[in-house]
Amino acid sequence: IIQAVCQAAQRKEVYPMLERNLTLLTDLYELTMMQGYFKEKDHDKVVVFDVFYRANPCNNGYAIAAGLDQVIEYIKGLHFSYEAVDYLRSLHIFDEDFLHYLSGYHFSGDIYAIPEGSVIFPREPLIKVVAPIMEAQLVETAILNIVNHQSLIATKTARIVYAANDGGIMEFGLRRAQGPDAGLYGARAAMIGGCVGTSNVLAGQMFHVPVMGTHAHSWIMSFPDEYQAFKAYARMYPDSCTLLVDTYDTLKSGVPNAIRVFREMREEGIRSKSFGIRLDSGDLAYLSKKARKMLDDAGFPDAKISASNDLDEYLIHDLKQQGAAIDVWGVGTHLITSKDCPSFGGVYKLAAIQDENGVFVPKIKLSENTEKITNPGNKTIYRIYEKETGKIKADLICFADETFDENDDLLLFDPIETWKKTRMKGGTYTMREMLVPVFINGECVYHSPSVMEIAEYCRQEKDTLWDETKRLFYPHNVYVDLSDRLYQVKKELLDQMSMDNL
């Protein structure tokens, strides 16, 4: 795998998931249901499945879509190898005619998705799969695995970046991630969410993103004293010299020795492009303010102070409130694991089945929990922007064949609390369809941007949110509404099913 990664990087490619056959990265019941469709039903019947989530993670006002590029690679690589078929045969639960079908399996359907880096909201389809039922069923688990993880980390990162305000966030979480893939794709998602760089060198190679890092306490401890350690490091990396100052005593030893080295560099005519200190323990607010004064008084106002040490958005927010003089933040465990909210909660639900005339018949899932009742039909999403500000006013879920004229008035209403209504005057708003085609008839028609291009798009997307939606505590929720036609169909299905149960 490592050799394949290196070769792919030389060809300017991203991580070659195609080098790994992930077809069996699925739950067993996807395969048992597939055999059931094969045996008992018309397995060529086309259906619509929606990927969506029900609540924003971390009590946030929005989420960030991520992982689509890996979904594309997974779909492209779908095939049952001889070894995979032999393994399934060894389970003694699959018939030979079904295994023969699997040996020639390939994905032939359509997939639509919201682009990576987009801000997204609960209950709206992030990915829509339109395919024969057996094909659509198989891809459920892997799509959820990929999208749930990366969207979670991208969203957590966006919160941390917001808390830091004008300070850069470095992703430092590889050693705390739940395994290599979580570390690699977590770093990718973190870059999309707004990090300025990652300590993960393999992620840097694979995704062509900036890698960052300094040195550990062990570097200092391996020298006779702190000053010699700093001097040796500065000699090797004069253009990027950040010194870890808390090995022994931050204010009495670390910062003074760093200043001594910076002075010697200046006296030798070395003009470092980037230099400063890093704090990794203690009271970061107090120490950073003291260190800032020491650096300024010594004539180094441009020296940067970076900090790490179990940071998250709440601690960064409090440190900023206390006037901490920190320019760059290294965030590890809480970011790469989304420690306080370790699950995104995306689901994959059947929404429609195509009849003999090619018409999609809406299907709905009932639940005593209102939030778990699905939205039926073959749908799309329009994002509605206030024309004057460019900010998001609402998202509108509607049937895929519905069209709207921005010159007409548009009535929006909450699909649950229907008395809550907003009328958008024609000409005062713009609309943008969010779902774009990714696969058509099994062929990929979408070109994935680079990770850094997605990150820039994500930054622009976050700028379309109102400040009230971006705040860390008790954010305003963006309305996700249904078109009147979709609402009426949903209501009729609910009424019909209620009557059937009487």
Secondary structure, DSSP 8 states (H G I E B T S, - for coil): -HHHHHHHHHTT----GGGS--TT-S-HHHHHHHHHHHHHS-TT-EEEEEEE-SS-GGG-S-EE---HHHHHHHHHT----HHHHHHHHHTT-S-HHHHHHHHT----SEEEE--TT-EE-TTS-SEEEEEEHHHHHHTHHHHHHHHHHHHHHHHHHHHHHHHHTTSEEEE--GGGSSSHHHHHHHHHHHHHHT-SEES-HHHHHHHT--B-----HHHHHTSSSHHHHHHHHHHH-TTEEEEE--SS-IIIIIHHHHHHHHHHHHHTT---SEEEEEE-SS-HHHHHHHHHHHHHHTT-TT-EEEE-SS--HHHHHHHHHTT---SEEEE-HHHHTTTT------EEEEEEEE-TTS-EEE-----SSGGG----SSEEEEEEEETTT--EEEEEEEETT----TTS-EEEE-SSSTT-EEEE-TTSEEEEE--EEEEETTEE------HHHHHHHHHHHHHTS-HHHH-SSS----EEEE-HHHHHHHHHHHHHHHHHT-
